[in-house]
Amino acid sequence: MPARTDGGAADALSTPARSSAGSGFGTSEERLLIERSRKGELDAFDKLVRQYEKSVFNTAYRLSGSYEDASDIAQEAFVRAWNNLRSFRGDAQFSTWLYRIVTNVFLDDRKKKRARPHRSLDDELALDESSVERQYADTSPGPVEIAEGDERKKLLENAIATLPEAQRAMVVLYHSQRLSYEEIAEITGQPMGTVKSRLNRARLALRERLSPVAELFDGATRPKEQE
């Protein structure tokens, strides 16, 4: 997938671009692990879990805004992946198939929570940053770089957490996981035009939510609508 130049505050949540070219089975090693897992070999599936557990958790965390919910979503996603491996035919990237499961688990979880007593917005946005950083954060940047980006990142994560679930999922998949419009359309089951329009609405909503602290993003363009 060609690198995009959207830039913006969404880069605070970005991960390196992921190529969508080639077989859906990925590398030959990954293909072997998938084939062995489909035969019921748990040790092979465990290797796939270790390969994807960080990106799956990070995706779940950015969708849910909660360390506890993200842990539950990630665990359930891998359970569903194991139970449905025989349905994976390699037509899409394994990672795309896995992100579809994570997204569906998140949306199912939101539906269940809507049927429960209402939680306050403050509770929804309470991020257990220390726990996430202990287990998953990359510790390579220096303290100055971390300090400069930490406030922007937290503001952006909180703003994303207020978006409707469908828009939130698309923002995370596009800006954080660097998936293409085509991959997001496949994951969500929405036409590509719908994906683009929802992303544009989400970017506009984020710009509005971040406008009171726009000066913090002067060095990095805020999320912008698709031209």
GUSE-829239 format. One line per 3 residues: their letters; for each residue x negated, z, y negated of N, C-alpha, C, CB. Coordinates in pm, whole numbers, plus 50000, padded with zeros to 5 digits. Glycine has a CB too. Example, Ala and Ser with C-alpha at 12.3 -4.5 7.8 and 13.67 -1.06 7.14 Angstrom:
// GUSE-829239
AS = 48681,50780,50569,48770,50780,50450,48680,50780,50330,48869,50905,50447 | 48715,50708,50225,48633,50714,50106,48710,50787,49997,48592,50572,50060;
END
This chain:
// GUSE-829239
MPA = 49915,50000,50118,50000,50000,50000,49912,50000,49877,50096,50122,50000 | 49929,49905,49786,49845,49902,49666,49860,50029,49585,49879,49781,49579 | 49752,50071,49525,49757,50192,49440,49843,50163,49319,49613,50236,49396;
RTD = 49926,50262,49280,50013,50244,49166,49952,50310,49044,50152,50300,49194 | 50000,50271,48929,49943,50321,48805,50047,50392,48721,49880,50207,48725 | 50147,50457,48790,50251,50527,48715,50192,50638,48629,50356,50584,48810;
GGA = 50088,50705,48682,50031,50818,48612,50135,50926,48595,49975,50777,48476 | 50123,51002,48490,50227,51097,48456,50205,51233,48515,50356,51045,48500 | 50293,51324,48471,50284,51461,48519,50304,51468,48668,50386,51548,48450;
ADA = 50369,51367,48727,50388,51368,48871,50256,51363,48944,50475,51252,48914 | 50148,51319,48879,50018,51317,48944,49972,51455,48983,49915,51253,48854 | 50026,51558,48921,49987,51695,48958,50028,51726,49100,50051,51796,48863;
LST = 50127,51651,49154,50171,51673,49290,50124,51565,49384,50322,51682,49295 | 50040,51474,49336,50007,51356,49413,49909,51385,49525,49951,51250,49323 | 49919,51300,49630,49821,51297,49736,49766,51156,49741,49883,51341,49873;
PAR = 49652,51131,49805,49595,50997,49808,49693,50896,49865,49468,50996,49889 | 49683,50773,49814,49773,50666,49858,49757,50645,50007,49745,50536,49782 | 49870,50619,50073,49871,50600,50217,49907,50455,50245,49971,50696,50286;
SSA = 49828,50386,50326,49852,50246,50354,49970,50230,50446,49729,50181,50414 | 50056,50130,50416,50170,50104,50502,50149,49978,50586,50297,50089,50418 | 50028,49922,50581,50002,49800,50656,49974,49831,50801,49885,49724,50595;
GSG = 49994,49730,50887,49955,49742,51026,50063,49804,51112,49830,49822,51037 | 50025,49835,51237,50116,49887,51336,50168,50023,51294,50049,49895,51470 | 50292,50051,51333,50350,50180,51307,50283,50292,51385,50494,50178,51337;
FGT = 50202,50256,51484,50134,50356,51563,50006,50405,51497,50103,50303,51700 | 49965,50347,51385,49846,50393,51315,49720,50359,51393,49853,50543,51292 | 49626,50452,51399,49499,50428,51467,49521,50423,51618,49397,50536,51431;
SEE = 49422,50370,51687,49431,50364,51832,49439,50504,51891,49311,50288,51890 | 49367,50599,51831,49372,50736,51879,49512,50795,51861,49269,50822,51806 | 49572,50769,51744,49708,50820,51720,49806,50755,51815,49750,50794,51575;
RLL = 49789,50626,51840,49880,50556,51932,49873,50618,52070,49845,50406,51939 | 49753,50652,52115,49737,50715,52246,49805,50851,52249,49588,50728,52281 | 49788,50928,52141,49851,51060,52134,50003,51048,52138,49807,51134,52008;
IER = 50057,50949,52069,50202,50928,52068,50251,50890,52206,50241,50820,51966 | 50179,50799,52272,50220,50756,52405,50215,50872,52504,50130,50642,52454 | 50111,50954,52494,50101,51071,52583,50210,51172,52553,49963,51136,52569;
SRK = 50240,51189,52422,50346,51283,52384,50481,51238,52436,50351,51300,52233 | 50504,51109,52432,50632,51055,52481,50648,51076,52631,50642,50907,52448 | 50536,51094,52700,50540,51124,52843,50556,51273,52870,50414,51073,52910;
GEL = 50563,51353,52763,50585,51495,52780,50460,51580,52777,50653,51518,52905 | 50346,51524,52732,50221,51599,52729,50214,51680,52600,50098,51504,52742 | 50236,51811,52613,50241,51897,52496,50107,51907,52424,50287,52035,52536;
DAF = 49996,51898,52498,49866,51908,52432,49843,51791,52338,49754,51915,52535 | 49893,51673,52376,49880,51556,52289,49966,51572,52164,49920,51427,52365 | 50088,51623,52183,50176,51643,52067,50119,51750,51975,50317,51682,52112;
DKL = 50055,51852,52033,49994,51956,51951,49887,51898,51859,49933,52066,52040 | 49815,51798,51907,49715,51732,51823,49781,51656,51709,49627,51637,51907 | 49896,51593,51736,49971,51525,51630,50021,51626,51527,50090,51445,51690;
VRQ = 50066,51741,51576,50112,51845,51484,49999,51889,51393,50168,51965,51562 | 49881,51913,51450,49768,51956,51368,49728,51849,51268,49648,51993,51457 | 49746,51722,51305,49710,51612,51216,49803,51604,51096,49712,51481,51292;
YEK = 49931,51637,51117,50031,51618,51012,50088,51747,50955,50144,51535,51065 | 50048,51863,51007,50115,51987,50966,50099,52016,50817,50061,52102,51046 | 49984,51984,50760,49965,52013,50618,50054,51924,50531,49817,51994,50579;
SVF = 50057,51793,50560,50139,51704,50477,50287,51731,50499,50108,51557,50508 | 50326,51767,50621,50467,51799,50648,50506,51926,50573,50491,51817,50798 | 50422,52029,50579,50454,52152,50507,50459,52127,50357,50349,52262,50538;
NTA = 50360,52055,50303,50358,52029,50159,50482,51953,50114,50232,51952,50121 | 50525,51855,50195,50646,51781,50162,50767,51874,50164,50667,51664,50261 | 50776,51957,50267,50888,52052,50277,50886,52151,50162,50882,52127,50411;
YRL = 50767,52194,50122,50757,52291,50012,50799,52228,49879,50613,52344,50002 | 50755,52105,49856,50792,52040,49730,50940,52006,49726,50711,51914,49711 | 51000,51983,49841,51144,51959,49845,51223,52088,49823,51183,51897,49978;
SGS = 51181,52195,49888,51259,52319,49887,51219,52416,49776,51245,52389,50018 | 51093,52410,49730,51046,52504,49629,51032,52645,49681,51139,52504,49512 | 51030,52661,49813,51023,52794,49873,50928,52791,49991,51163,52843,49918;
YED = 50833,52884,49992,50739,52892,50104,50812,52921,50234,50632,53000,50077 | 50904,53016,50230,50977,53054,50351,51060,52937,50404,51068,53176,50324 | 51134,52871,50314,51216,52757,50356,51128,52643,50407,51303,52708,50240;
ASD = 51016,52619,50340,50927,52511,50382,50874,52536,50522,50811,52497,50283 | 50839,52660,50553,50790,52693,50687,50897,52663,50792,50748,52841,50695 | 51023,52703,50761,51133,52678,50854,51159,52528,50869,51260,52749,50806;
IAQ = 51156,52456,50756,51182,52312,50759,51074,52240,50839,51190,52255,50616 | 50948,52275,50816,50838,52211,50888,50849,52237,51038,50703,52262,50834 | 50878,52361,51073,50890,52395,51215,51003,52316,51280,50913,52546,51232;
EAF = 51119,52313,51214,51232,52240,51269,51204,52090,51276,51357,52266,51185 | 51130,52038,51178,51098,51894,51178,51014,51858,51300,51023,51856,51048 | 50917,51940,51333,50833,51911,51449,50911,51927,51580,50710,52003,51450;
VRA = 51004,52023,51584,51090,52036,51701,51173,51911,51720,51180,52160,51689 | 51232,51861,51611,51313,51740,51619,51226,51619,51656,51386,51714,51485 | 51105,51615,51601,51015,51504,51634,50985,51503,51783,50884,51514,51554;
WNN = 50956,51620,51839,50927,51629,51983,51048,51585,52065,50887,51774,52020 | 51166,51631,52025,51287,51600,52101,51329,51453,52090,51401,51688,52055 | 51281,51386,51985,51325,51247,51962,51211,51146,51970,51391,51237,51827;
LRS = 51098,51186,52027,50983,51096,52031,51014,50965,52102,50866,51164,52098 | 51099,50970,52203,51129,50848,52278,51200,50744,52191,51216,50881,52399 | 51259,50790,52080,51327,50694,51991,51230,50626,51896,51435,50765,51911;
FRG = 51106,50674,51889,51008,50612,51801,50950,50489,51871,50895,50712,51762 | 50974,50372,51812,50933,50246,51873,50811,50183,51806,51048,50149,51871 | 50765,50242,51699,50649,50186,51631,50684,50079,51530,50555,50132,51730;
DAQ = 50813,50061,51497,50851,49961,51397,50807,50003,51258,51003,49938,51400 | 50796,50134,51237,50748,50190,51109,50629,50279,51138,50861,50270,51034 | 50558,50318,51032,50449,50413,51049,50503,50544,51108,50378,50439,50914;
FST = 50424,50606,51193,50464,50734,51249,50487,50836,51138,50357,50787,51348 | 50403,50832,51034,50418,50925,50922,50552,50902,50851,50301,50910,50823 | 50592,50775,50837,50721,50745,50773,50834,50801,50857,50738,50593,50754;
WLY = 50828,50782,50986,50929,50836,51078,50934,50988,51067,50899,50794,51224 | 50818,51051,51057,50811,51196,51048,50868,51247,50915,50667,51244,51065 | 50837,51177,50804,50890,51217,50674,51042,51201,50668,50824,51134,50562;
RIV = 51094,51104,50742,51239,51089,50748,51301,51214,50812,51278,50961,50828 | 51237,51263,50918,51286,51383,50984,51279,51502,50890,51206,51411,51113 | 51166,51517,50818,51152,51629,50724,51261,51623,50617,51012,51625,50657;
TNV = 51285,51504,50565,51389,51487,50462,51526,51523,50515,51390,51343,50409 | 51556,51477,50637,51687,51508,50697,51703,51658,50723,51704,51431,50828 | 51595,51723,50769,51602,51868,50791,51627,51940,50659,51470,51920,50857;
FLD = 51558,51897,50554,51578,51957,50422,51723,51941,50376,51483,51894,50319 | 51777,51819,50387,51914,51795,50342,52014,51874,50427,51948,51646,50349 | 51989,51885,50558,52076,51966,50644,52069,52113,50602,52034,51951,50793;
DRK = 51948,52158,50569,51930,52297,50527,52005,52325,50397,51780,52329,50509 | 52002,52228,50303,52075,52247,50177,52226,52256,50203,52046,52131,50079 | 52275,52174,50296,52419,52177,50326,52459,52314,50381,52456,52066,50428;
KKR = 52374,52370,50468,52403,52502,50524,52402,52608,50415,52302,52537,50634 | 52305,52597,50324,52294,52698,50218,52411,52691,50121,52163,52682,50143 | 52466,52571,50101,52581,52560,50011,52703,52632,50069,52614,52412,49985;
ARP = 52705,52649,50200,52816,52718,50264,52796,52869,50264,52834,52668,50406 | 52678,52915,50218,52648,53057,50213,52668,53110,50071,52504,53084,50262 | 52662,53244,50051,52672,53298,49915,52568,53237,49823,52655,53450,49916;
HRS = 52607,53211,49699,52522,53142,49602,52398,53223,49568,52601,53112,49476 | 52283,53155,49566,52159,53216,49520,52134,53171,49377,52038,53180,49612 | 52080,53259,49297,52056,53226,49157,51948,53120,49144,52018,53350,49078;
LDD = 51949,53049,49029,51847,52949,49004,51709,53012,49002,51875,52876,48872 | 51701,53135,48951,51572,53204,48948,51519,53224,49089,51585,53339,48878 | 51607,53255,49184,51564,53272,49322,51518,53139,49380,51677,53330,49406;
ELA = 51592,53032,49349,51556,52902,49402,51419,52857,49352,51661,52800,49363 | 51386,52895,49228,51261,52848,49169,51147,52947,49185,51282,52819,49024 | 51171,53058,49253,51064,53156,49271,50967,53102,49375,51122,53296,49315;
LDE = 50850,53058,49332,50753,52995,49420,50646,53094,49460,50688,52873,49352 | 50624,53107,49590,50522,53199,49641,50388,53128,49636,50555,53247,49786 | 50335,53112,49516,50212,53035,49497,50096,53094,49575,50177,53028,49350;
SSV = 50085,53227,49577,49970,53287,49643,49969,53256,49792,49969,53438,49621 | 50086,53260,49855,50092,53233,49998,50058,53089,50028,50229,53267,50053 | 50111,52997,49944,50084,52855,49966,49936,52827,49949,50166,52769,49871;
ERQ = 49876,52884,49846,49735,52858,49820,49647,52916,49931,49694,52916,49685 | 49685,53032,49984,49603,53092,50089,49596,53003,50211,49659,53229,50127 | 49711,52941,50247,49714,52870,50373,49683,52722,50358,49847,52886,50437;
YAD = 49722,52659,50246,49716,52514,50240,49636,52456,50123,49852,52463,50233 | 49609,52533,50020,49551,52472,49901,49408,52427,49926,49554,52570,49785 | 49372,52316,49861,49234,52269,49864,49154,52353,49766,49225,52116,49828;
TSP = 49051,52421,49814,48976,52514,49730,48854,52448,49666,48932,52633,49811 | 48841,52316,49678,48721,52250,49628,48711,52245,49475,48715,52111,49682 | 48821,52228,49397,48805,52222,49251,48753,52354,49194,48937,52187,49184;
GPV = 48681,52343,49084,48628,52462,49018,48737,52539,48945,48518,52425,48921 | 48709,52663,48903,48811,52747,48839,48863,52690,48709,48756,52883,48813 | 48778,52621,48633,48823,52564,48506,48926,52454,48531,48704,52508,48425;
EIA = 48897,52366,48627,48989,52257,48659,49123,52312,48709,48927,52163,48764 | 49117,52415,48791,49239,52476,48843,49322,52535,48730,49205,52585,48947 | 49255,52606,48638,49327,52670,48527,49395,52568,48440,49231,52755,48443;
EGD = 49330,52453,48417,49386,52351,48328,49511,52288,48388,49283,52243,48299 | 49511,52269,48519,49624,52199,48580,49732,52288,48635,49575,52113,48687 | 49705,52417,48650,49799,52506,48719,49932,52519,48646,49737,52642,48735;
ERK = 49928,52538,48514,50053,52557,48440,50139,52431,48443,50024,52596,48295 | 50075,52314,48422,50151,52189,48428,50214,52169,48566,50060,52070,48394 | 50135,52198,48669,50185,52179,48805,50305,52267,48832,50076,52208,48907;
KLL = 50298,52393,48791,50408,52485,48816,50533,52443,48739,50368,52629,48777 | 50515,52401,48613,50630,52355,48534,50695,52233,48598,50587,52322,48391 | 50611,52141,48646,50664,52019,48707,50735,52050,48837,50551,51918,48731;
ENA = 50677,52137,48919,50741,52174,49046,50877,52239,49021,50651,52269,49127 | 50881,52326,48921,51008,52392,48887,51111,52292,48838,50985,52500,48781 | 51067,52194,48758,51159,52092,48708,51212,52007,48822,51090,52003,48603;
IAT = 51125,51969,48914,51167,51889,49029,51267,51966,49114,51046,51848,49114 | 51248,52097,49125,51338,52180,49207,51480,52183,49153,51284,52321,49217 | 51500,52148,49025,51635,52148,48967,51707,52015,48985,51627,52182,48820;
LPE = 51637,51913,49034,51701,51783,49055,51798,51789,49172,51595,51674,49079 | 51900,51701,49171,51986,51690,49290,51901,51656,49412,52097,51581,49269 | 51944,51700,49530,51860,51687,49648,51813,51544,49675,51935,51738,49767;
AQR = 51905,51447,49661,51868,51309,49692,51759,51259,49598,51991,51218,49684 | 51773,51288,49467,51670,51249,49371,51539,51323,49398,51717,51276,49226 | 51551,51451,49428,51431,51532,49455,51352,51474,49571,51469,51678,49483;
AMV = 51423,51438,49678,51356,51382,49795,51281,51254,49759,51458,51355,49906 | 51344,51169,49680,51280,51042,49644,51158,51064,49555,51380,50950,49574 | 51166,51160,49463,51052,51190,49377,50935,51240,49461,51089,51295,49270;
VLY = 50962,51329,49554,50855,51384,49638,50794,51276,49725,50908,51499,49725 | 50878,51194,49788,50827,51090,49877,50746,50986,49799,50942,51022,49951 | 50791,50953,49678,50724,50848,49601,50598,50899,49531,50819,50790,49497;
HSQ = 50611,51011,49459,50499,51058,49377,50402,51147,49454,50551,51132,49257 | 50452,51224,49551,50365,51316,49624,50305,51250,49748,50441,51441,49663 | 50391,51184,49826,50343,51122,49949,50303,50976,49931,50450,51132,50054;
RLS = 50324,50922,49811,50282,50786,49778,50343,50680,49870,50132,50776,49783 | 50468,50702,49911,50536,50602,49992,50590,50492,49902,50649,50667,50074 | 50608,50375,49960,50659,50261,49885,50811,50269,49875,50617,50128,49953;
YEE = 50869,50186,49787,51015,50179,49778,51075,50143,49914,51058,50076,49672 | 51009,50049,49985,51059,50004,50115,51062,50120,50215,50973,49890,50169 | 50955,50200,50216,50949,50312,50310,51054,50417,50276,50810,50375,50309;
IAE = 51073,50445,50146,51173,50543,50106,51313,50495,50141,51162,50573,49955 | 51337,50366,50122,51468,50310,50159,51492,50327,50308,51476,50159,50119 | 51387,50308,50388,51400,50323,50533,51426,50469,50569,51275,50273,50604;
ITG = 51355,50560,50505,51370,50703,50534,51508,50754,50497,51264,50783,50461 | 51556,50715,50379,51683,50769,50327,51804,50688,50369,51677,50776,50177 | 51782,50567,50420,51893,50482,50457,51966,50423,50339,51988,50558,50540;
QPM = 51899,50421,50222,51959,50368,50099,51900,50230,50067,51937,50466,49981 | 51979,50141,50004,51923,50013,49961,51810,50035,49861,52033,49924,49898 | 51717,49940,49855,51602,49957,49767,51644,49970,49621,51506,49839,49784;
GTV = 51749,49897,49581,51797,49908,49444,51844,50049,49412,51910,49809,49420 | 51908,50114,49510,51952,50252,49491,51834,50345,49478,52041,50296,49606 | 51731,50322,49560,51610,50404,49553,51548,50394,49414,51507,50359,49661;
KSR = 51534,50272,49363,51473,50253,49232,51556,50317,49122,51455,50104,49204 | 51688,50300,49127,51772,50355,49021,51772,50507,49023,51916,50301,49034 | 51772,50566,49143,51770,50713,49152,51635,50768,49105,51799,50759,49296;
LNR = 51529,50697,49136,51398,50740,49088,51392,50733,48936,51288,50653,49149 | 51448,50628,48879,51449,50616,48733,51529,50729,48669,51507,50480,48691 | 51646,50760,48727,51727,50870,48674,51654,51003,48687,51863,50877,48746;
ARL = 51583,51019,48800,51507,51142,48821,51396,51156,48718,51449,51147,48962 | 51325,51046,48689,51217,51050,48590,51272,51085,48452,51143,50915,48584 | 51386,51025,48416,51447,51056,48286,51488,51203,48279,51569,50965,48262;
ALR = 51543,51253,48389,51582,51394,48392,51461,51486,48380,51659,51425,48521 | 51351,51448,48445,51230,51529,48437,51173,51528,48295,51124,51479,48536 | 51175,51411,48232,51126,51403,48094,51207,51493,48003,51130,51258,48043;
ERL = 51340,51495,48024,51427,51580,47941,51398,51728,47967,51576,51549,47969 | 51382,51765,48095,51357,51905,48128,51221,51951,48076,51365,51926,48279 | 51124,51860,48072,50988,51896,48030,50966,51880,47880,50888,51813,48104;
SPV = 51065,51826,47809,51046,51800,47666,51014,51926,47585,51170,51735,47610 | 51069,52046,47619,51031,52164,47539,50884,52201,47550,51115,52282,47582 | 50817,52155,47657,50675,52186,47674,50593,52057,47676,50651,52266,47806;
AEL = 50641,51957,47600,50577,51826,47602,50431,51832,47562,50650,51731,47511 | 50394,51929,47476,50255,51936,47430,50159,51964,47544,50240,52042,47322 | 50209,52028,47651,50123,52057,47766,50089,51931,47843,50188,52158,47858;
FDG = 50169,51826,47823,50148,51703,47897,50090,51593,47809,50277,51657,47959 | 50039,51629,47692,49983,51528,47603,49867,51454,47668,49936,51593,47474 | 49794,51520,47753,49680,51457,47820,49718,51380,47944,49579,51558,47856;
ATR = 49845,51391,47984,49892,51320,48102,50034,51277,48077,49882,51409,48230 | 50060,51147,48078,50192,51093,48047,50296,51153,48138,50192,50941,48061 | 50410,51190,48082,50517,51246,48162,50580,51138,48248,50623,51311,48072;
PKE = 50657,51180,48354,50722,51081,48439,50803,50983,48357,50811,51150,48542 | 50788,50856,48384,50857,50755,48303,50943,50666,48390,50756,50670,48226 | 51041,50603,48328,51131,50516,48401,51058,50389,48442,51254,50484,48317;
QE = 51109,50328,48551,51050,50204,48601,51077,50092,48503,51106,50168,48740 | 50971,50016,48475,50989,49906,48380,51044,49783,48450,50857,49871,48310;
END
